[in-house]
Amino acid sequence: MKSFINYPQNSDFSIHNIPFGVAVFNREYIACCTRIGDLVIDLATLYDYGFFDEIEGLNENVFEAYTLNEFIELGKPVTNAVRLKIQELLLEGSSLSHDEKTIEECFYDLDKVQMMMPLHVQNYTDFYSSIEHATNVGKMFRDPANALLPNWKHLPVGYHGRASSIVVSGINFHRPKGQMKPADAEKPIFGASKQLDFELEMAFVLNKNTEIGESISTQEAEDAIFGMVIFNDWSARDIQSWEYVPLGPFLGKNFCSSISPWVVTLEALEPFRTASPKQKPEVLDYLKFEGDKNFDINLEVYLQPENGEENLICKSNYKYMYWNMAQQLAHHTINGCNVEVGDLHASGTISGSEPNSFGSMLELTWRGQNPLKLSDGTERKFIEDHDTIIMRGFSEKNGIRIGFGEVRGKVLPAK
């Protein structure tokens, strides 16, 4: 496929992608959109001009909404048809390629729009599905000889997080405060976190509602998953380590999580399927699956000090995940837990086997013992005030590249 829109060969947003998001146009008009190269396309106006008239089931202009929820709830027969129609319209020689009026009204330079939170996130679940990450954490905080807890290889461990504090890329936040108990202290203290961290994750977005009592099998899971975003699960390690026993993460996690503004569909990721790591011992029947359920997505993390350069501090890959999306969703619903359109399910920190592939400062510096050296000569054990963390993700194979763009967030001093 070749588009009439020119874009760099290494663009995340090739004609093979067609992601979905929500943007503010002309500083006043909000609509659902897609992107090719560095152009953002207003889908609501395209709908009004009749370009989607032939799509069965698209009976109203859902692109006028302030989130993607109404669109993705239509289900894959409709959302896939819309994506394919957009690809067709963007081809060389298409009807749209000769329609200067529509191009002028619907196509915007990226720097002329403001990307919004693409979803209304009803519920958010965070998993713990990288065996390398779980092993590293187990070695640091528990018995190195028995790093994984007994249940870890039998089920996708997860917890319910806080949906209200999930924000879109570019939203900065203040360093969290809370209780901490230093190792040499007899009692806890209160103050700003001194061990602020990122967690490199991906998250999948659900496109359906279920009733209490319903379950989604591993065979049905991908029909319920619209697409994926990059997810930064900001973490205050010192608050977390004091509070998490016995009920798990709370204030150390729920102050902010950041997502990339573009939702990339599973259909766009189809060429990048890959086999999952071998699971041993054998999982229970409801967690068994067929085919390739992992995806080869290159992931990078950069740390940028204020007024400084970006420093590449991590290179990882989503294909390392021990538990895949289908298993995560099957486990999440096996007890009859209902899910809702717009629900986000994050992967948990994505770490590989090499030290430069560890997906958190906790692991990269091994709890502060091995500080990272930055290009300006400074060091980091954890994230400091005014640091910006940038995550990027893309897949590339046989001349086809699709990506997620980036998710970035800057840490401001505690209030």
C-alpha positions in Angstrom: 0.0 0.0 0.0 1.2 3.5 -0.9 -0.5 6.6 0.4 -0.9 9.9 -1.3 0.4 11.5 1.9 4.1 11.6 2.2 5.7 10.6 5.5 9.2 9.4 6.6 10.0 5.7 6.1 10.5 5.3 9.9 7.2 6.9 10.8 5.2 5.0 13.4 2.0 6.2 11.6 2.3 4.6 8.2 -0.8 3.6 6.1 -0.4 0.1 7.7 -1.3 1.5 11.1 -4.4 3.7 11.2 -4.6 4.3 15.0 -7.5 6.0 16.8 -7.5 9.0 19.2 -9.3 12.1 20.2 -8.1 15.7 19.5 -8.9 19.3 20.0 -9.0 21.0 16.5 -8.7 24.8 16.2 -8.5 25.0 20.0 -12.3 24.5 20.3 -13.6 21.5 18.4 -13.2 18.0 19.8 -13.5 14.9 17.7 -12.2 11.4 17.2 -9.4 11.2 14.8 -6.7 9.1 13.1 -3.2 9.8 12.0 -0.9 9.2 9.1 2.7 10.6 9.3 2.4 13.9 11.0 -1.1 14.6 9.9 -4.1 14.2 12.1 -7.5 13.5 10.4 -10.8 14.6 11.7 -13.1 11.6 11.4 -16.3 13.4 12.5 -16.1 15.7 9.4 -15.2 12.8 7.1 -18.4 11.1 8.4 -20.5 14.2 7.7 -19.2 14.3 4.2 -20.4 10.8 3.6 -17.1 8.9 3.4 -18.4 6.1 5.7 -22.0 5.9 4.4 -21.4 2.3 3.1 -20.4 0.9 6.5 -23.2 -1.2 7.9 -23.8 -0.6 11.6 -22.3 2.9 11.6 -25.7 4.7 11.8 -24.7 7.9 13.6 -21.7 10.1 13.9 -20.0 8.5 16.9 -16.8 10.5 16.0 -18.3 13.6 17.4 -17.8 12.1 20.9 -15.2 13.3 23.4 -13.9 9.7 23.8 -13.5 6.6 21.6 -15.8 4.5 23.8 -19.0 4.9 21.7 -17.1 4.0 18.6 -15.3 0.9 19.9 -18.5 -0.4 21.5 -19.8 -0.9 18.0 -17.6 -4.0 17.8 -15.0 -5.3 15.4 -17.2 -5.8 12.4 -17.8 -2.0 12.4 -14.4 -0.7 13.7 -12.4 -2.9 11.4 -14.5 -1.8 8.4 -13.9 1.9 9.4 -10.1 1.2 9.6 -10.0 -0.5 6.2 -12.1 2.3 4.7 -9.6 4.9 6.0 -6.7 2.9 4.5 -8.6 2.8 1.2 -9.2 6.6 1.3 -5.5 7.3 2.0 -4.2 5.3 -1.0 -2.7 6.9 -4.0 -5.4 7.7 -6.6 -8.3 7.4 -4.1 -11.4 9.6 -4.3 -10.1 11.5 -1.3 -6.7 12.1 -2.8 -8.3 14.4 -5.4 -10.7 16.1 -3.0 -8.8 19.3 -2.0 -11.8 20.8 -0.1 -12.1 17.7 2.2 -8.3 17.5 2.7 -8.2 21.1 3.7 -11.0 20.8 6.2 -10.1 17.4 7.7 -6.3 17.1 7.7 -4.4 19.0 10.3 -0.7 19.3 11.0 0.2 17.5 14.3 1.4 20.7 15.9 -2.0 22.4 15.3 -4.0 19.9 17.4 -4.0 18.9 21.1 -4.3 15.2 21.8 -6.8 14.3 24.5 -7.4 11.3 26.8 -8.7 8.9 24.1 -10.9 6.9 26.4 -13.2 7.1 29.4 -11.6 4.4 31.5 -14.2 2.7 33.5 -11.9 0.3 35.3 -8.2 -0.4 35.4 -6.4 -3.6 36.2 -2.6 -4.0 36.5 -1.0 -7.4 36.0 2.4 -8.7 37.0 3.2 -10.8 33.9 6.9 -10.5 33.1 8.8 -13.4 34.7 12.1 -11.4 34.5 10.6 -8.5 36.4 8.9 -10.7 39.0 12.1 -12.6 39.5 14.2 -9.4 39.9 11.8 -8.0 42.4 11.7 -11.3 44.3 15.5 -11.4 44.5 15.6 -7.9 45.8 12.9 -8.0 48.4 12.5 -11.7 49.3 14.5 -14.9 49.0 16.8 -14.9 45.9 16.6 -18.7 45.8 12.8 -18.6 45.7 12.2 -15.3 43.9 8.8 -16.2 42.5 5.9 -16.8 44.9 4.2 -20.2 44.6 1.2 -19.0 42.6 3.1 -17.0 40.0 3.5 -19.7 37.3 -0.1 -20.9 37.8 -2.1 -17.7 37.2 -1.6 -14.1 35.9 -1.2 -12.1 39.1 -2.9 -8.7 39.1 -4.7 -6.1 41.2 -7.4 -3.5 40.6 -5.9 0.0 40.2 -7.3 3.5 40.2 -8.9 4.6 36.9 -9.4 8.2 37.8 -5.7 9.1 37.9 -4.9 7.7 34.4 -3.8 10.7 32.2 -2.8 11.1 28.6 0.8 11.8 27.5 2.1 15.3 28.2 0.3 15.7 31.5 2.8 16.5 34.3 2.2 15.6 37.9 3.6 16.4 41.4 5.8 14.1 43.3 3.5 12.0 45.6 3.6 12.2 49.4 2.9 9.5 51.9 4.1 7.2 54.7 7.5 5.5 54.4 9.6 3.5 56.8 13.3 3.7 56.2 15.2 0.6 57.0 17.0 2.2 59.9 13.9 3.9 61.4 11.8 2.5 64.3 8.6 4.0 63.0 7.2 5.4 59.8 7.8 9.0 58.6 5.7 11.2 56.3 7.0 13.2 53.4 7.5 13.3 49.6 8.6 10.0 48.0 12.4 9.7 47.6 12.2 6.6 45.3 9.9 7.7 42.5 10.0 5.2 39.6 8.5 4.4 36.2 7.2 1.1 35.0 7.4 0.3 31.3 4.1 -1.4 30.4 1.6 -1.9 27.6 -2.2 -1.9 28.2 -5.1 -3.3 26.2 -8.5 -1.7 25.8 -11.8 -3.6 25.9 -14.6 -3.0 23.4 -17.5 -4.8 25.1 -19.6 -5.0 28.2 -20.4 -8.3 30.0 -22.9 -9.2 32.7 -21.9 -10.4 36.2 -21.4 -14.1 35.9 -20.1 -14.1 32.4 -16.6 -15.2 31.5 -14.4 -14.5 28.4 -12.3 -17.5 27.3 -8.9 -17.3 25.8 -10.5 -18.2 22.4 -12.9 -15.2 22.7 -10.5 -12.7 24.3 -9.1 -11.0 21.2 -12.6 -10.3 19.9 -13.1 -8.3 23.1 -9.8 -6.3 22.7 -10.0 -3.2 20.5 -6.3 -2.3 20.7 -3.3 -1.2 22.8 -1.5 1.8 24.3 1.9 2.3 26.0 1.4 2.6 29.7 3.6 4.2 32.3 2.7 2.9 35.8 4.4 5.6 37.9 5.4 4.1 41.2 6.6 5.5 44.6 8.8 2.6 45.8 9.3 3.7 49.3 5.6 4.3 49.9 4.8 1.0 48.2 7.2 -1.1 50.1 5.7 0.1 53.5 2.0 -0.1 52.6 1.6 -3.1 50.2 1.5 -5.9 52.9 -1.0 -7.5 53.1 -3.4 -6.1 50.5 -1.1 -4.9 47.7 -0.4 -1.5 46.0 -2.4 1.6 47.1 -0.9 5.1 47.5 2.4 4.1 46.0 0.6 3.6 42.6 -2.6 5.5 42.4 -1.3 9.1 42.2 -0.7 9.0 38.4 -0.5 6.6 35.4 0.2 7.8 31.9 -0.9 6.4 28.5 0.0 7.2 24.9 -2.8 9.1 23.0 -3.1 6.7 20.1 -4.8 3.4 20.4 -3.3 0.9 17.9 -5.6 -1.9 16.9 -4.9 -5.6 17.2 -5.5 -5.7 13.4 -2.6 -3.4 12.8 -0.4 -5.5 15.0 -1.4 -8.8 13.2 1.9 -9.0 11.2 3.9 -8.9 14.4 2.5 -11.9 16.2 5.0 -14.1 17.9 5.1 -17.2 20.1 4.7 -16.9 23.8 7.5 -18.1 26.2 7.2 -21.7 27.1 5.0 -22.0 30.2 6.0 -24.7 32.7 4.3 -26.2 34.7 1.4 -26.7 32.3 -1.4 -24.2 33.1 -5.0 -25.2 33.9 -7.4 -25.7 31.1 -9.1 -22.3 31.2 -5.7 -20.7 30.6 -4.7 -22.8 27.7 -4.7 -21.2 24.2 -3.8 -21.9 20.6 -1.7 -19.9 18.2 0.6 -17.0 18.7 -0.7 -14.6 21.3 2.3 -12.4 21.9 3.4 -9.4 19.8 6.9 -8.3 18.8 6.8 -4.6 20.0 10.1 -2.8 20.5 10.0 -0.6 23.6 12.3 2.2 24.7 12.5 4.4 27.8 14.3 7.8 27.9 15.1 10.0 30.9 15.4 13.7 30.1 16.6 16.1 32.8 15.2 19.6 32.7 16.8 21.5 29.8 18.9 18.4 29.1 19.2 15.7 26.5 17.2 12.5 26.2 19.1 9.5 27.7 18.1 6.1 26.4 18.0 4.0 29.6 16.0 0.9 28.6 15.3 -1.2 25.5 12.8 -4.0 26.0 10.1 -5.9 24.1 6.5 -6.8 24.7 7.2 -10.3 23.4 8.9 -11.2 26.7 5.6 -11.4 28.5 5.1 -14.8 30.2 1.3 -14.3 30.5 -0.4 -13.0 27.3 -3.4 -10.8 26.9 -5.8 -13.7 26.2 -4.8 -15.4 29.4 -5.0 -12.2 31.4 -8.5 -11.5 30.3 -9.6 -15.1 30.7 -8.3 -15.2 34.3 -9.8 -11.8 35.1 -13.3 -12.9 34.1 -13.2 -16.6 35.1 -15.0 -15.9 38.4 -17.8 -14.0 36.6 -16.3 -10.5 37.0 -18.0 -8.2 34.5 -16.0 -5.9 32.3 -17.0 -2.6 30.5 -16.1 -0.8 27.3 -13.0 1.3 27.8 -11.5 -0.9 30.6 -7.7 -0.8 30.6 -5.7 -3.9 31.5 -2.0 -3.1 31.9 0.7 -5.8 31.4 2.9 -5.1 34.4 6.5 -4.0 34.1 8.1 -5.5 30.9 11.7 -6.6 31.5 14.0 -8.7 29.5 16.9 -10.9 30.6 19.6 -8.3 30.0 20.2 -5.5 32.4 19.6 -2.8 29.8 16.1 -4.3 29.2 14.9 -3.9 32.7 11.7 -1.9 32.7 12.0 0.2 35.9 14.6 2.3 37.8 14.2 -0.2 40.6 15.8 -2.9 38.4 18.1 -0.7 36.3 19.8 0.6 39.4 19.2 -2.5 41.4 17.3 -0.5 44.2 19.8 2.4 43.9 23.0 0.4 44.3 24.2 1.0 40.7 23.2 4.6 39.7 22.6 5.4 36.1 25.1 7.8 34.6 23.5 10.5 32.3 25.1 12.4 29.4 25.3 15.6 31.5 27.5 13.9 34.1 24.8 13.5 36.7 23.6 10.2 38.2 20.1 8.8 39.0 19.1 6.2 41.5 15.4 7.1 41.1 13.6 9.9 39.3 14.3 13.4 40.4 12.1 16.6 40.3 11.8 18.1 36.8 12.9 14.8 35.1 10.8 13.7 32.1 10.3 10.1 31.3 9.5 9.2 27.7 8.4 5.8 26.4 8.2 4.8 22.8 7.1 1.6 21.1 7.0 0.3 17.5 7.0 -2.9 15.5 8.9 -3.4 12.2 9.0 -6.3 9.8 9.4 -6.8 6.0 9.3 -3.1 5.3 6.2 -2.5 7.4 6.4 -0.3 10.5 3.6 0.6 12.9 4.1 2.3 16.2 2.5 4.0 19.2 4.3 7.3 19.2 5.3 8.2 22.7 4.0 8.7 26.2 5.8 11.3 28.3 5.4 12.9 31.7 7.4 15.3 33.8 7.8 15.1 37.6 7.1 18.4 39.4 8.1 19.0 43.0 5.7 17.8 45.7 3.0 20.3 46.7 
